[in-house]
Amino acid sequence: MAAPPARAPPPPHPLLLLRLRPPPARILPPRRLRPRHLALAAAATAAAASVAPDDISQLNYRLRAIARRRDAAATAPASSSSAPVDPAQAEAFLRTIRDQQRLGLRQLRGEEAEGEGEGDEEEGGERARKGVAAGSSLGHRVDPRELEPGEYVVHKKVGVGRFACISAEDGVDYVFIQYADAMAKLAVDQAARMLYRYNLPHEKKKPRNLSKLNDPSTWEKRKLKGKLAIQKMVVNLMELYLQRMRQSRPPYPKPLAMDEFAAEFPYEPTPDQCQAFIDVEKDLTERETPMDRLICGDVGFGKTEVAMRAIFIVVSAGYQAMVLAPTIILAKQHYDVMTERFATYREIKLAIFSGAQSKEEKDELITKIKNGNLHIIVGTHALLTERMAYNNLGLLVVDEEQKFGVQQKEKIASYKASIDVLTLSATPIPRTLYLALTGFRDASLMSTPPPERVAVKTYVSAFSKERALSAIKFELQRGGQVFYVVPRIKAIDDVLQFLKDSLPDVPIAVAHGKKMSKNIQFAMEKFAIGEVKILVCTHIIESGIDIANANTMIVQFAELFGLAQLYQLRGRVGRSGREGFAYLFYTDKSLLSRVATDRLGAIEEHSELGQGFHVAEKDMGIRGFGSLFGDQQSGDVANVGIDLFFDMLFDSLSKVDQFCLVPVPYKDVELDISISPHLSSEYISYLENPVELLNEAAKAAEKDLWTLIQFTEDLRRRYGKEPRDMELLLKKLYVRRMAADLGISRIYPSGKTIFMKTNMNKKVFRLMTEAMTSETHRNSLLFVGKEIKAELLVSLPDTLLLNWLFHCLADCYAVVPALVKY
């Protein structure tokens, strides 16, 4: 049936942000009620409280609950994200997302971006994929000749199978893949184009089941489910990134003494270091949004100098800088280095703050910090206490964020909403790595070693007293010192006794977390000046002991350490230009778990300098994608495998602007339903100035849904639950308001079908309907051309039709803001 004539469509509305955030509570002004009305109001309010919630109150409650959950998850304060988004800002945001996604991998991998223009995105994307596949755990596609029998693979069109073998037939090599119902045969070149890995390297996760060659529809459903999960992730990442972009602060002026400060650096900076200097300086002096940059580089590669230049810019502008370290040892090292570096700038005051200080010392420092008498504050998580109050904090530098606890990380995250943050790490945690890879976090990779550094030779073997003593004696004979590391305090006594019996004349000291901090510091100082030749310790030394003459590391029970721990540990030796040695001893090879074997193999494999980023990738592979995503996302990854998941993720990121929803002006929404509620004379007489009240309702609906919700709740607080006719009038306002926000410009029935003219695209429609809670509504909706069609079982009278639309659009509206932010 032809659609009734409609007005010309309104001009395109600017891109707006559809948010689930209620405005501050607003109560209608109190009015003087007559005595009879006071009694009626009290009775109506009591009656309303005693009955089950109605449709409108249930929707209000549902939307407020979603808003509360989102507020709890957001790191930015409510006041900063409730303002409307400027269309130009939104467009700039989308462009930035596209650029970040395209360049994120190249920046981290150091790949060339020559020749890439607007017209060769697909070709450039393919080049990027090949580059990643060459050396990254997050590569796409797979070389069939590198597969091992039994390894799980994913064919994009068929699904999950198990690699069997490569066999030649008539002079042609074929790949054989076992599926649930049959064996597939693919030419090797075809397999190279179509196959993905199911797991990360070193991961042995099994899929729920193998796909069937003769049932492609089941695989398509699994793939669609994964794709929808990815699209949800993308828009959630968009929101996080937008929150960051929407913060603003004026750029810092470049200090007049900046060049002088840089020239005082006593070493020749590496090319990667120079690029990091440029990146950070641009973040601070050219951008109007707070910096949130990751500096990824090995121990001793110059990350601290990058941080000190950032600090110099911020402090020179009159702001304070906080330097946060996971241990007092590392905090003390940073304090000593920075005290020396800023020594010629006497106007810049530094201090160290930690839990080891007395209450009087802490109180004095807190007062100085609050009054602005200290400019650089170095310390441990003690800096994150509620007592700490800053005068004008501008920059937070976080060293090795992965070593902080959950609550401390949450506190760090809260700072990112308002100040500049620089994170330093040798082996970033999986989620940080993931955000950097996808371009949602700025990152600078420092993989070039300083010219004087040489690679540490790494040996992995079963423990042997003779071999351990041989390594120690070799180091002592060349005038060096030795770290002897164990994972647990209870192992120290046995090691100490073994060393004293074997080397009675060699000075030995002990350091671990349960000894008093002053005793640890005393042992470190003795070791630093060379009075102690062997330091027996736990893994506390992974964060912050730099002894130039310590060039041999013995690690006993190495199988009990994490991969990242072993890599930081190893970075503590060989820092003087002298060749360093790391001996990683395990107890018994027959007792090693698969994970421990993989870790030790990975640390031995990545023995070259500047491998921290690759080690982080490898660690992510060993730990599985559960360490990268939450439980829900891990299940989504399991549906399609890690490589296809990332392939679809990057594809979705490159098309991020297709998830936009353009609202239409409220006044342009046509609702072709003949409902004109007639309020009873009793209710009209009950209301104080009913005409003005109805005008307020219309104005509230025209403004936004939250204003309409607030009006409805205020109305009920004053007069109790409204009668049926008033409820229909409110529902009509709700339907038009929700339709406007969903991009629906006209709603009209035709027999058993409801037509909704919309500017929504099919991707948004699919996201919306997949997330709807009502199966009845979801199954009734179809997307055809520029319209959403609702197929009903019977033709409904106008009143019931309005109710159906209210429930259907309420279900749509409740899920859209969680997925589509524009």
C-alpha positions in Angstrom: 0.0 0.0 0.0 1.4 3.4 -0.9 2.5 5.5 2.0 0.4 8.6 2.7 2.0 11.9 1.5 4.6 13.3 3.8 6.2 16.6 4.2 9.7 17.1 2.6 12.4 15.6 4.8 14.2 18.1 7.1 17.7 19.1 6.3 20.4 16.8 7.8 20.9 17.5 11.4 24.5 18.0 12.7 26.1 15.0 14.3 25.1 15.0 17.9 26.0 12.8 20.9 23.2 10.7 22.2 24.0 10.2 25.8 22.5 8.4 28.7 23.2 11.0 31.4 20.5 12.7 33.4 20.8 16.4 34.1 20.9 17.7 37.7 17.6 17.1 39.4 15.2 19.9 38.8 12.0 20.2 40.9 8.9 22.1 39.6 8.4 25.2 41.7 6.0 24.6 44.6 2.5 26.0 44.2 -0.2 26.8 46.7 -2.9 24.1 46.7 -6.4 24.5 48.0 -7.2 22.4 51.1 -9.3 19.9 49.1 -6.5 19.5 46.7 -4.0 18.9 49.5 -6.0 15.9 50.6 -6.4 14.6 47.1 -2.7 15.0 46.4 -1.8 13.1 49.6 -4.2 10.3 48.7 -3.0 10.1 45.1 0.6 9.9 46.2 -0.1 7.2 48.7 -2.0 5.2 46.1 0.7 5.6 43.6 3.3 4.2 46.0 1.2 1.2 46.7 0.6 0.0 43.1 3.0 -1.8 40.7 5.2 0.5 38.6 3.6 1.6 35.3 5.1 1.7 31.9 6.5 5.3 32.2 8.0 4.8 35.6 9.6 1.5 34.5 11.2 3.2 31.5 12.4 6.1 33.7 13.9 3.6 36.2 15.6 1.6 33.5 17.2 4.6 31.9 18.4 6.0 35.2 19.9 2.6 36.1 21.8 2.5 32.8 23.1 6.0 33.5 24.3 5.1 37.0 26.2 2.1 35.6 27.8 4.2 33.0 28.7 6.9 35.5 30.3 4.3 37.7 32.4 3.0 34.8 33.4 6.4 33.5 36.6 8.0 34.6 35.6 11.5 33.7 33.5 13.6 36.1 29.8 14.0 35.2 30.2 17.7 34.7 32.7 17.2 31.9 30.7 14.8 29.8 27.1 16.1 30.1 27.7 19.0 27.8 26.6 18.6 24.2 29.2 17.7 21.6 29.9 20.4 19.0 29.3 18.9 15.5 32.8 20.1 14.3 34.3 18.4 17.4 32.5 15.2 16.7 33.7 15.2 13.1 37.2 15.9 14.3 36.9 13.0 16.7 35.9 10.6 13.9 38.8 11.7 11.7 41.2 11.2 14.6 39.9 7.7 15.3 40.4 6.8 11.6 43.9 8.3 11.6 44.9 6.7 14.9 43.6 3.3 13.8 45.5 3.5 10.5 48.8 4.8 12.1 48.7 3.1 15.5 50.4 -0.1 14.4 52.9 1.7 12.2 54.0 4.0 15.0 54.5 1.1 17.4 56.1 -1.2 14.9 58.3 1.5 13.3 56.9 0.7 9.9 57.2 3.0 6.9 54.0 4.9 5.9 55.4 6.1 2.6 53.1 6.2 -0.4 49.9 5.9 1.6 47.1 8.3 0.6 43.4 8.6 1.0 42.8 6.4 -2.0 44.8 3.4 -1.1 43.4 2.5 2.3 42.8 -1.1 1.4 46.2 -1.6 0.0 47.8 0.3 2.9 45.8 -1.8 5.3 47.0 -5.0 3.6 50.6 -3.8 3.9 50.1 -3.1 7.5 48.7 -6.5 8.1 51.6 -8.2 6.4 54.0 -6.1 8.5 52.3 -7.1 11.7 52.2 -10.7 10.7 56.0 -10.7 10.1 56.8 -10.3 13.8 53.8 -9.7 15.9 51.6 -11.9 18.1 48.6 -9.9 16.7 49.3 -10.7 13.1 46.6 -11.7 10.6 46.6 -14.7 8.3 49.0 -17.6 8.7 51.7 -19.3 6.7 50.4 -22.9 6.2 53.9 -24.2 6.1 54.5 -23.0 9.7 51.5 -24.9 11.1 51.9 -27.9 13.3 49.6 -30.9 13.1 46.7 -30.5 15.5 46.9 -26.7 15.5 43.5 -25.0 15.2 42.9 -22.6 12.3 39.9 -20.6 11.0 38.8 -20.4 7.4 36.9 -17.2 6.9 34.1 -18.8 4.9 34.0 -22.3 6.5 34.9 -21.8 10.2 37.1 -23.5 12.8 39.1 -26.6 11.9 42.2 -28.5 12.9 45.3 -28.5 10.7 46.2 -32.1 9.6 49.0 -31.9 7.2 50.4 -30.6 3.9 50.5 -33.3 1.2 51.4 -33.2 -2.5 49.1 -34.5 -5.2 50.1 -34.4 -8.8 52.9 -32.1 -8.0 50.7 -29.6 -6.2 50.9 -29.0 -2.4 47.6 -29.1 -0.6 46.7 -28.2 3.0 44.3 -30.7 4.7 42.0 -29.3 7.4 39.9 -31.6 9.6 36.3 -30.3 10.3 33.6 -31.9 12.3 32.0 -33.7 9.4 34.7 -34.0 6.8 38.3 -33.2 5.7 38.9 -30.1 3.5 41.6 -29.8 0.9 43.0 -26.4 0.0 45.9 -25.4 -2.3 48.7 -23.9 -0.3 48.4 -20.4 -1.9 44.7 -20.4 -1.3 45.1 -21.4 2.3 47.6 -18.6 2.8 44.9 -16.1 1.7 42.0 -17.6 3.7 43.4 -19.1 6.9 43.7 -17.4 10.3 45.1 -18.7 13.5 42.6 -19.6 16.2 44.9 -19.0 19.1 47.6 -16.6 20.0 51.1 -18.1 19.6 52.0 -20.5 22.5 48.3 -20.7 23.5 46.6 -24.1 23.5 43.0 -23.1 24.0 40.5 -25.5 22.4 37.4 -24.2 20.6 34.0 -25.4 21.8 33.6 -27.4 18.7 34.8 -27.7 15.1 32.7 -26.2 12.3 30.9 -28.4 9.8 31.7 -28.1 6.1 28.1 -28.9 5.2 26.6 -26.4 7.6 27.9 -23.0 6.7 24.9 -21.2 8.2 26.0 -22.1 11.8 29.5 -20.6 11.2 27.9 -17.5 9.7 25.9 -17.1 12.9 29.0 -17.5 15.0 30.9 -15.0 12.9 28.0 -12.5 13.0 27.9 -12.8 16.8 31.6 -12.0 16.9 31.2 -9.1 14.6 28.4 -7.6 16.7 30.6 -8.0 19.8 33.4 -6.2 18.0 31.1 -3.4 17.0 30.0 -3.0 20.6 33.7 -2.9 21.7 34.5 -0.3 19.0 31.7 2.1 20.1 32.7 1.7 23.8 36.3 2.5 22.9 35.0 5.5 21.0 33.2 6.8 24.1 36.3 6.3 26.3 38.4 8.2 23.7 35.9 10.9 23.3 35.7 11.5 27.0 39.5 12.1 26.9 39.1 14.4 23.8 36.4 16.4 25.5 38.7 17.4 28.4 40.5 20.7 27.6 43.4 22.7 29.0 45.4 25.4 27.4 48.6 24.3 25.8 51.7 24.8 27.9 54.1 27.4 26.7 57.5 26.1 25.6 60.0 27.1 28.3 62.6 29.7 27.3 65.2 27.5 28.9 64.0 24.3 27.1 66.9 24.1 24.7 69.4 24.8 27.5 67.8 22.0 29.6 67.9 19.6 26.7 71.6 20.4 26.0 72.5 19.5 29.5 71.6 15.8 28.8 75.0 14.1 29.1 74.4 11.4 26.5 73.7 11.4 22.8 70.0 10.6 22.5 68.9 7.6 20.3 66.6 8.2 17.3 63.7 6.7 19.2 64.4 8.9 22.1 64.4 12.0 19.9 61.1 11.0 18.5 59.7 10.5 22.0 60.9 14.0 22.9 59.1 15.4 19.9 55.9 13.4 20.7 55.7 14.5 24.3 56.5 18.1 23.6 53.8 18.3 20.9 51.3 16.7 23.3 52.0 19.3 25.9 52.7 22.5 23.9 50.4 22.1 20.9 47.4 20.0 22.0 44.4 21.4 24.0 43.5 18.0 25.4 45.4 16.3 28.3 48.2 14.0 27.3 47.8 10.2 27.9 50.9 8.7 26.3 52.7 5.4 26.8 56.5 5.4 26.5 57.5 1.7 25.9 61.2 0.9 26.1 63.6 -1.4 27.8 65.3 -0.6 31.2 68.1 1.9 30.5 66.8 3.1 27.2 66.2 6.6 28.4 62.5 6.7 29.3 63.3 8.8 32.4 64.9 11.5 30.4 61.7 11.8 28.3 59.7 12.1 31.5 62.1 14.8 32.9 61.6 16.9 29.8 57.9 16.7 30.2 58.2 17.6 33.8 60.4 20.6 32.9 57.7 22.0 30.5 54.9 21.6 33.1 56.8 22.9 36.1 58.1 25.9 34.1 54.5 26.8 33.5 53.8 27.0 37.2 52.3 23.5 37.7 53.3 20.6 39.9 54.4 17.1 38.7 53.9 13.8 40.5 56.2 10.9 39.8 54.7 7.6 40.9 56.7 4.4 41.3 55.6 0.9 42.5 58.5 0.5 45.1 60.4 2.8 47.4 63.6 1.6 45.7 62.5 2.8 42.3 61.1 6.0 43.8 64.4 6.7 45.5 66.3 6.1 42.2 64.0 8.5 40.4 64.4 11.1 43.1 68.2 10.8 43.0 68.3 11.1 39.2 65.9 14.0 39.1 67.7 15.9 42.0 70.9 15.7 40.0 69.2 16.6 36.6 67.4 19.7 38.1 70.3 20.8 40.3 71.1 23.9 38.3 67.4 25.1 38.5 67.3 26.0 42.1 63.8 27.5 41.9 62.4 24.0 41.2 61.9 22.2 44.5 61.8 18.3 44.7 60.9 15.9 47.5 60.3 12.2 48.0 57.2 10.9 49.8 56.7 7.3 50.9 55.0 5.2 53.6 58.4 4.6 55.3 58.6 8.3 56.5 57.4 9.3 59.9 54.0 11.0 60.4 55.7 14.3 61.1 57.8 14.2 57.9 54.7 13.3 55.9 52.6 16.1 57.5 55.3 18.6 56.7 55.6 17.5 53.0 51.8 17.4 52.6 51.6 21.0 53.8 54.4 22.1 51.4 52.7 20.3 48.5 49.3 21.9 49.3 50.9 25.4 49.6 52.7 24.9 46.3 56.2 25.0 47.8 57.1 21.7 46.2 57.1 21.3 42.4 58.2 17.7 41.8 56.9 15.1 44.2 58.4 11.6 43.8 56.9 8.6 45.7 55.1 5.4 45.9 51.3 4.7 46.1 51.4 6.7 49.4 51.0 9.7 47.0 47.5 8.4 46.1 46.0 8.7 49.7 43.0 10.9 50.3 45.1 13.2 52.6 47.2 14.3 49.6 46.1 17.7 48.3 48.0 19.4 45.4 48.2 23.1 44.8 48.2 23.0 41.0 48.9 19.5 39.8 49.5 19.3 36.0 51.4 16.1 35.2 51.4 12.5 36.5 54.3 10.3 35.5 53.6 6.6 36.2 56.5 4.1 36.1 55.5 0.4 35.5 51.8 0.8 36.0 51.3 -2.9 35.8 52.9 -3.4 39.3 50.2 -1.4 41.1 47.1 -2.9 42.7 43.6 -2.7 41.3 42.5 0.2 43.6 45.7 2.1 42.9 45.2 1.7 39.1 41.6 3.0 39.5 43.0 6.1 41.3 45.5 6.6 38.6 42.7 6.3 36.0 40.8 9.0 37.8 43.6 11.5 37.3 43.5 11.0 33.5 40.2 12.9 33.4 41.8 16.2 34.2 45.6 16.2 34.0 48.4 15.1 31.7 49.6 11.6 32.2 52.8 9.9 31.0 53.2 6.2 31.5 56.6 4.5 31.4 56.9 0.7 30.8 59.3 -1.9 29.5 56.6 -4.5 29.1 53.1 -2.9 29.1 50.1 -4.8 30.4 47.9 -6.5 27.7 45.1 -4.0 27.8 47.5 -1.0 27.5 49.2 -2.8 24.6 45.8 -3.5 23.0 44.7 0.2 23.3 48.0 1.3 21.8 47.8 -1.3 18.9 44.3 -0.2 18.0 45.3 3.5 18.1 43.1 4.4 21.1 46.1 5.4 23.1 49.1 7.4 22.1 52.4 5.5 22.3 56.1 6.0 21.6 58.2 2.9 21.2 61.9 3.1 22.1 63.5 0.0 20.7 67.0 1.5 19.8 69.5 0.7 22.6 72.0 3.4 23.7 75.3 3.0 21.8 77.2 1.7 24.9 74.7 -1.1 25.6 75.3 -4.6 24.5 72.9 -7.5 24.6 72.8 -9.7 27.8 73.7 -13.3 27.1 71.0 -15.5 28.5 71.3 -19.1 29.5 68.4 -21.3 30.5 69.1 -24.7 32.1 68.3 -27.0 35.1 69.9 -25.8 38.3 73.5 -26.8 39.0 75.5 -25.6 42.0 78.7 -26.0 40.0 77.4 -23.9 37.1 76.0 -21.2 39.4 79.4 -21.0 41.2 81.3 -20.9 38.0 79.2 -17.9 36.7 79.7 -16.1 40.0 83.5 -16.7 40.1 83.8 -15.5 36.5 82.1 -12.2 37.4 84.0 -11.7 40.6 87.3 -12.4 38.8 86.6 -9.6 36.3 85.9 -7.2 39.2 82.1 -7.2 38.9 79.2 -7.9 41.2 76.3 -10.4 41.1 72.6 -10.4 41.7 71.3 -13.7 43.1 67.5 -13.7 42.8 64.9 -16.1 44.2 61.1 -15.8 43.9 60.3 -16.4 47.6 61.7 -15.2 50.9 61.8 -18.6 52.4 64.4 -19.7 49.8 66.9 -17.0 50.8 68.3 -18.8 53.9 69.3 -21.9 51.9 70.8 -19.9 49.1 72.7 -17.7 51.6 74.1 -20.8 53.4 75.2 -22.3 50.1 77.0 -19.2 49.1 78.7 -18.7 52.4 79.9 -22.2 52.5 81.2 -22.0 48.9 82.5 -18.4 49.0 83.5 -17.7 52.6 85.6 -14.6 51.8 83.1 -12.9 49.6 80.9 -10.1 51.2 77.2 -11.0 50.8 74.1 -9.0 51.6 70.3 -9.8 51.7 67.4 -7.6 50.5 63.7 -8.5 50.4 60.3 -7.0 51.0 59.9 -8.0 54.6 63.1 -6.5 55.8 62.8 -2.9 57.1 63.1 -0.3 54.4 66.1 1.3 56.0 67.8 -2.1 56.1 67.1 -2.6 52.4 68.4 0.8 51.6 71.6 0.1 53.7 72.2 -3.2 51.8 71.7 -1.4 48.5 74.1 1.4 49.4 76.8 -1.2 50.4 76.2 -3.0 47.1 76.3 0.3 45.1 79.7 1.3 46.5 81.1 -2.2 46.0 81.5 -3.3 49.6 79.1 -6.1 48.9 79.9 -8.4 46.0 76.8 -10.6 45.9 73.2 -9.4 46.7 70.8 -12.2 47.5 67.3 -10.8 47.0 63.7 -11.4 45.8 62.2 -9.9 42.7 62.0 -6.5 44.4 65.1 -5.6 42.4 63.2 -5.7 39.1 62.0 -2.2 40.0 64.8 0.1 40.5 68.3 -1.1 41.3 70.9 0.2 38.9 74.4 -0.9 39.8 76.9 -0.1 37.0 79.3 -2.9 38.1 76.6 -5.6 38.5 76.8 -7.6 35.3 75.7 -11.1 36.2 72.3 -12.2 37.2 71.6 -15.6 38.7 67.9 -16.5 38.9 67.0 -19.7 40.8 63.5 -21.3 40.5 63.1 -19.2 37.3 60.0 -21.2 36.4 58.1 -19.4 39.1 58.6 -16.0 37.6 56.4 -14.3 35.0 57.8 -13.6 31.6 57.7 -9.8 32.1 59.4 -10.2 35.5 62.3 -12.2 34.0 62.7 -9.6 31.2 62.9 -6.6 33.8 65.2 -8.5 35.9 67.5 -9.2 33.0 67.6 -5.5 32.2 69.3 -4.8 35.5 72.6 -6.2 34.3 75.0 -5.2 31.5 74.3 -1.5 31.8 77.9 -0.3 32.0 78.9 -1.1 28.4 80.3 -4.4 29.7 78.8 -7.7 28.5 76.2 -9.0 30.9 75.1 -12.5 31.7 71.7 -13.9 32.9 71.5 -17.5 34.1 67.9 -18.7 34.5 67.8 -21.9 36.4 64.7 -24.1 36.7 64.4 -27.0 39.2 63.5 -30.0 37.0 62.6 -30.0 33.3 60.2 -32.9 33.8 58.2 -30.9 36.3 57.9 -27.7 34.2 54.4 -26.7 33.1 53.7 -25.8 29.5 53.3 -22.1 30.4 56.7 -22.2 32.3 58.4 -23.8 29.4 57.0 -21.3 27.0 58.1 -18.4 29.2 61.6 -19.6 29.6 61.8 -20.3 25.9 60.5 -16.8 25.1 63.0 -15.0 27.3 65.8 -17.0 25.7 64.5 -16.3 22.3 64.2 -12.5 22.9 67.7 -11.9 24.0 68.4 -8.9 21.8 68.1 -5.4 23.2 64.8 -3.5 22.8 62.6 -6.5 22.8 60.2 -5.4 25.6 57.3 -4.7 23.3 57.7 -8.1 21.7 58.0 -9.8 25.1 54.7 -8.1 26.1 53.1 -9.5 23.0 54.5 -12.9 23.7 53.4 -12.8 27.3 49.9 -11.9 26.1 50.0 -15.0 23.9 51.1 -17.3 26.7 48.5 -15.9 29.1 45.8 -16.1 26.5 43.3 -13.6 25.3 41.6 -13.7 28.6 44.3 -11.4 29.8 43.5 -9.0 27.0 39.7 -8.9 27.2 37.2 -9.4 29.9 35.3 -12.7 30.4 32.5 -11.7 28.0 34.9 -10.5 25.3 37.0 -13.7 25.7 33.9 -15.7 24.9 33.3 -13.5 21.8 36.9 -14.1 20.7 36.5 -17.8 21.2 33.6 -17.8 18.7 35.9 -16.8 15.7 39.5 -17.1 17.0 42.0 -14.4 17.8 43.2 -13.5 14.3 39.9 -13.2 12.6 38.6 -11.3 15.7 41.4 -8.7 15.3 40.9 -8.6 11.5 37.3 -7.7 12.0 38.2 -5.3 14.8 40.5 -3.3 12.7 38.0 -3.4 9.8 35.3 -2.1 12.2 37.6 0.6 13.5 38.4 1.8 9.9 34.6 2.2 9.3 33.8 3.8 12.7 31.8 6.6 11.2 29.2 4.1 10.0 28.1 3.6 13.6 26.7 7.2 13.7 23.1 7.9 14.4 21.8 11.4 13.4 18.8 12.5 15.5 16.1 14.6 13.9 14.5 17.8 15.4 11.6 16.9 17.7 9.2 19.4 15.9 9.8 17.5 12.6 8.6 14.1 13.9 5.2 13.1 12.6 3.1 10.6 14.6 0.1 9.6 12.4 -2.0 8.2 15.2 -5.4 9.7 16.0 -5.2 10.1 19.7 -6.4 13.3 21.4 -6.8 12.5 25.1 -9.5 14.4 26.9 -8.6 15.2 30.5 -11.5 14.9 32.9 -12.9 18.1 34.4 -12.1 16.7 37.9 -8.4 16.2 37.0 -8.3 19.6 35.4 -9.7 21.3 38.5 -7.3 19.3 40.5 -4.3 20.8 38.7 -3.0 24.2 39.4 -2.9 26.1 36.1 -3.4 23.0 33.8 -2.7 24.9 30.5 0.7 26.1 31.7 1.4 22.5 32.9 0.6 21.0 29.5 2.8 23.6 27.8 5.6 22.7 30.1 5.2 19.1 29.2 5.5 19.9 25.5 8.5 22.1 26.1 10.2 19.4 28.2 9.7 16.8 25.4 11.0 19.2 22.8 14.2 19.8 24.8 15.4 16.2 25.5 14.2 12.9 27.0 15.9 13.6 30.4 13.9 16.8 30.8 10.7 15.0 30.0 11.6 12.3 32.5 12.3 14.9 35.1 9.0 16.7 34.3 7.0 13.4 34.6 8.6 12.5 38.0 8.0 16.0 39.4 4.4 15.9 38.2 3.8 12.6 40.0 5.5 13.9 43.2 3.1 16.8 43.3 -0.2 15.2 42.1 0.3 11.5 42.3 -0.2 9.0 39.5 -2.0 10.6 36.5 -5.3 9.3 35.1 -5.4 7.2 31.9 -5.9 10.1 29.5 -3.0 12.1 31.0 -0.8 8.9 30.8 -1.7 8.6 27.0 -0.7 12.2 26.5 2.6 11.7 28.2 3.3 8.5 26.2 2.6 10.4 23.0 5.3 12.9 24.1 7.7 10.1 25.0 7.2 8.3 21.7 7.9 11.5 19.6 10.9 12.3 21.8 12.4 8.8 21.5 11.7 8.7 17.8 13.5 12.0 17.2 16.6 10.7 19.1 16.5 7.5 17.0 16.5 9.4 13.8 12.9 8.5 13.0 11.0 11.4 11.3 7.7 9.8 10.7 5.5 6.9 12.1 2.4 5.8 10.4 0.3 2.5 10.5 -1.0 0.7 7.4 -3.1 -2.3 8.3 -1.1 -4.7 10.4 2.2 -2.9 9.6 3.8 0.1 11.2 6.2 2.1 9.1 8.9 4.3 10.6 10.8 6.5 8.2 14.4 6.9 9.5 17.9 8.1 8.6 19.3 5.1 10.6 21.7 2.9 8.6 21.5 -0.9 8.6 24.6 -1.4 10.8 23.1 0.7 13.5 19.7 -1.1 13.1 21.4 -4.5 13.4 23.3 -3.4 16.5 20.2 -2.0 18.1 17.9 -5.0 17.4 20.5 -7.5 18.5 20.7 -5.8 21.8 17.0 -5.4 22.4 15.6 -7.3 25.4 12.2 -8.0 24.0 12.3 -10.9 21.6 8.7 -10.0 20.4 9.8 -6.5 19.4 13.1 -7.7 17.9 11.4 -10.4 15.7 8.8 -7.9 14.4 11.2 -5.3 13.1 12.6 -5.3 9.6 14.9 -2.8 7.9 13.8 -2.0 4.3 15.3 0.9 2.3 14.9 4.0 4.4 12.2 2.6 6.7 11.8 0.3 9.7 8.8 -1.9 9.3 7.0 -3.6 12.3 4.9 -6.6 11.2 2.1 -7.1 13.8 -0.1 -10.2 14.1 -3.3 -8.1 14.1 -4.3 -4.5 13.4 -4.4 -2.6 16.6 -6.6 0.3 17.7 -4.8 3.6 18.1 -4.6 3.4 21.9 -3.0 -0.1 21.9 -0.8 1.0 18.9 0.5 3.9 21.0 1.3 1.5 23.8 3.1 -0.9 21.4 5.2 1.9 20.0 6.0 3.2 23.5 7.4 -0.2 24.6 9.2 -0.9 21.3 10.9 2.5 21.1 11.7 2.3 24.8 13.5 -1.0 24.2 15.4 0.6 21.2 16.3 3.7 23.1 17.6 1.9 26.1 20.1 -0.1 24.1 21.2 2.5 21.5 23.2 4.8 23.8 25.2 1.8 25.1 26.3 1.1 21.6 25.9 4.1 19.3 27.1 7.4 20.7 26.3 9.7 17.9 
